[in-house]
Amino acid sequence: MQKLINNYLNEIITLLKTYTNRAYLVGGASRDILMGKNPEDFDIEIYDITPKDFEKLMKKIDAKGVGKSFFVYKYKNFDLSLPRIENKTGYGHCGFEVKLTQNEKEASLRRDFTMNSIMINIFTGEILDFWGGQKDIKNRTIRLINEKKFKEDSLRVLRAIQFSARFKFKIEYKTLEICKKIDLSDLSSDRIYKEFEKMFFAKYLYYGYYYLIQTDTDLKIFNKKFCFWKLAKSYTKNPHYNYFLYHLKNNYKIDTSFFPKKYKKLPQKKPNLTSNRFLYALSLKYPLKLWSILNNNCCKEWLIKNNLYEKKYKPKNIDPKNPKKSILQEIKNIKFDIIYKKKE
């Protein structure tokens, strides 16, 4: 696949080199390359060519116009576009005025985060980084570029959340505070779920869940305030959309009609039976009042009675030569009992 993409990229380089020496990989493609990942899709921004010549060139390779008013064409795995400036003129994600520019720094200003603003010249490999994106990638930080521009598209709040879940990046404090203040009511369900879907399948779902709460997106979209410690630890072991949807539906009584049909039809995983052995093992690190994947309302009395609610479990017989094995054996020797079984 990568070889095929390289062939297409070489084809585009050959196509453009008679027109310009300024064409750049931008957005997610340049970010992924600098993170050592193989991009699947590529955005290329092309300078020093008139819109008329650009349109002729796109017709020549049979590229499909996917945003002609924004000068964007699709060819294979590539989005080819002219550099532009966007200014907010109306409500929603379509209310923008678009102007062309030949200034790379000016064009990069419309990007959401510094990590997505880096430009790589496809002819020379030169990197243009006007906003410190490489440093933020190194520091695993999500940082907005320009507050005014950032606020013009409320979807960027959800993009910050799904990026944190995918890359295990932290949202920088100022960016986080600005995200909190942005109204999300102009977002359609379709736009929301395109970003949520990326978070559902992310490796670090608990990061996304944390920032879903910290940005008040839970309140703005679901009209509920979530509890991070109540569920997040389960996502460190089960970073799976089924757990996320199950918890939203059953712990927070979210109206499932809000979900697209494809999610409602999927089987949603339920927590397993809760046993005393499981609870003892779980409490080795934390007192169970802090977090749990189970329903504490059903087990709280038992947890208090057995001193696991306020305190960690302290094993009695630890072999210093093999502490882990001896602790596990002690828990295994506890007479097995089911504390809670969810009724169907």
N, C-alpha and C positions, 0 to 999 in steps of 0.2 A: 504493500500500500504506500509506504513512504517513498519508495522508488518511483511509483507512478506519480505521486504528488510532485516530486522533484522534476520529473519530466514535464509536467504541466507548467511548473514555475519557470523552467528553462524556456518553454514555449512563449510564455508571457514576456520574459526578459528580451527574447529575440524580437517579439512583436513591438515592444516599446522603445527599444534602444535607438531607433531612427528618429524618435520624437523627443526624447528626454533622457537625462541622466539622474532625474529625481523622481523615483518611485519607491515607496516605502511599505514594508510590512508594518501594520499598526494594530492597536487593540490587543485582543486576546492572543493573537498569533505571536507577536513579538514578546509579550509577557511569558507565554508558555515556553518559548525557545530559551529565554533567559533563566527560566526556572528548571531547565533541563528536561522539559516535556516535549512530546511530539504533537504539534497542533493537528487537529483534524480539518479545521476550516481556517481560511486565510483571508484577511482584509488587506487590500493593497490600495494605497492612496497615490494618485498619479498627478504630477505637477507639469507645468509648461506645455499644456495641450489645450486647445480651445474646446468648448463643449461640442461644437459642430464636428470637429475632427475626431473627438472622443466617441461620439455617437456613430460615426462612420466606421471607426475601428471596432466597436462592439458588434456592429452588424456583420462585419467581415468575419469575425470568429463565432458568429451566431450566439452571442451572449444575450441573456434574457434580462430585460429591464425590470428590476424588483423595487425600484424607488426612483423613477426617472426625475421626479421633481427634486430629489436629493442627489441626482447624478450617480446612482448606484446600479451596477449590473452584476449578474451572476454568471460565472463561467466555471464549470466543473466544481471544485471545492473552493473557489475564489470569489470574493466580493470585490469588484473593481469599482473605484469611485474617484471623483475629483475632490480636492481639498475644499472644505467649506466652513463657514461660520454660521451658527444657528442662533437666532434670537427669538425668545418667547413672545408670541403675539396674541395667543388665545388659550382657551381651556383645553386640557387633555394633551395626549402625546402627539397629536397632529398639528397643534397650534403653534407652528414655528415658521419664521421667515428664514430663508436660506440664501446666503451669498457666497460666491466663490472667493478664494484667497490663494495667493501664491507664497504666503509666509508660513513656514512649518510651525513655528511657535504659536502663531495665531490660530492655526488649524487644530493644534493639539489641545487648545484651551477648552474645546467642546467635550473632551473626554471626561468621564466621571471621576476616575481615581488615578493617582500618579502611576500606579503599576500598569495601567492600561494606556498610558500616554506616550510610551516609549516607541520610537520609530527606527526601523532597521532598513537601510538602503539596499534594495535587492540587487543592485549592480556592484556595489563596493563593500557591503557589509558594515558600513559606517553606522554608528548608533547615535541618535539624537535623543537626549533625555533632558528636557527643559525643566521638569518639576520634581526631580529626585526620585523617580520611579525605581531605579535599580537599588538605591539605598533602602527604600521601603520594602522591596521584595526580599532583600537580604535580612531585614529586620522583621519580616513577616507581618507587615503593617498595611492596613487599608486606610488610605488618606485621600480626602477629596482635593481637587486642584483649586477650584474657585467657588466660593460659597454661593455667589449670585447665580452662576451657571448651573451649579449642582441642584439648587432648589427648583430650577425650571422643569425638571422631570422627576416626579415623585417616585417613579419605579426604581430609582437609584438606591433608595432605602432598602428595598428587597434584594437588589443586586449585591449590596454590601453584605447582607445576611447570608445569601447563598455562597458568595465568595469565601466568607469565613468558614462555612461548613465544608466547602470543597478543599480549601488549601490550609486550614488550621491557622488562619491569619487573625490578628486582633484588629478591631476597628479603633483607630486613633481617637483620643478623647474628644477633641473639638468636632471631628466628623460625627461621632456618636451623639453629641449634644445637639448638633444641627439636625440629624436624622430624627431625633425625638420630636422636634418642632414641626416637621413636615406633614401636612395633611395628605392622607392616602385615598380620600374619597373619590378622586377622579379616575382611579384605576379600575378597569374592568376585571371581572373574575378570570377571564382568559389570560390577561397580562399577569395577574397575580399568580396563577397556577403555573405559568411557564417558568417563573422564578422559583416557586415552591418546589416544582418537580426536580429542579437541580439540587435543591437542598435535601429532598426526600432520599435521593440516591447517593448523597455525599458521604465520604468516608468519616468525616468528623461532624456528624449530625448534631451532636451536643453543643458544638460551637455555634451553629446556626440557631439552635433552640435558645441558647443563652442570649444571643443578640436579638432574637425575636422578642424576648422579654425586655431587654435593656433599651431597645428603641421604641418601646410601647406599641409595637406592631401587633402584639396579641390583643391589646385593647382596641386598636383602630380597625382591625379586620374581623376579629372574632368576638369583640365586645366582652372579653374575659381577661382577667389578670392571671397569668400562669405562675406556677411555683417552680423555680429552676431545680432545687434540690429534690423535689418530689419525684421527678422523672429522669433527670439528665443522666444519672449514673447508668441507667439501663441502656442509654444510647451509646455509651462508650463500648459496650459489649455487643449491642445489637443495633448498629447504625443502619436501620432499615425503615423504609417509609411505612410499612405495615404497623410497626410499633408506634410510630408518630401518629398515624391516623387513628389507631385504636385508642391511644391515650386522649386525643382530642375529643373523640366521640364519647368515651366512657368515663373519663375523669373530669372532663369539663362540659359534658353534655352539649357539644357543638352540634348544631343542626347539620346533618350529613347531606342535606339537599344542596348545601353550598359547594360540595365537592363535585368535580366533573364525573360523568357516568363511569369512565374507565376506572376511577378509584373506588367508587361505591361498589362495583362488581367484584373487586379483588377480595380474596379471603383475608381477613385481618387477624393477625396473631393475638392470642390472649396470654396473659401471664400464667405460668404453670401452677400446679398445686403448691401450696405453701406448707413446708414441713418444719418441725423444730430444728432439725439438722441444718436446713438451709438458713434459718434465721441466726443460728449460732455462728455459722461460717460467715454470714454477711456482716455480723457485728464484730468481727475480729479487728476491723479497721476503724469503724465508725459506730457511735451510738445510733440506734435506728430511728431516733426522732429526726435526724438530719436528712435522711433520704431513704427511699424505698421504691422498688418497682411494684410493690404490692399495695393493697388498700389498707392503710393503717387503722381505719375505723373498725376493721374486722379483727385486727391482731393486737391493737394497742394494749388491751387489758392483759393479754398473755405476755407481751413484751415488758410491761411494767412489773408484773409478777415475777418474771425471771431475770430482772435487772439488766435488760438489754435495751431499754428505751433511752435511759439517760447516760448509760455507761457502755464502754466497749466490753466485749467478752474477753476475760483473761483466763487462758488455759491453766490448769492446775499442775499438770505433769509434763514439763518441757525437757526433752533430751537435748542438752547443749551440743552434742555431736551431730544430731540430725533434728533440729527444732521443727522444721516444716512438716516432716513426716510424722513426728510425734503429736503435733497439734491436730493434723488431719485425722490421725488415728483416734485421738480423744473424741473428736466430733463424731467420727464414724461409730464409736462405741455407745454413743447416746441412743437410748431406746427410741426407735423411729416412731413419729406420730405426726399425723396431718393436722395442722393448726387451722387451716382454712381452705375450703374448696369452693370456688365460685359457682353459684347456682346458674344453670342454663336457663 
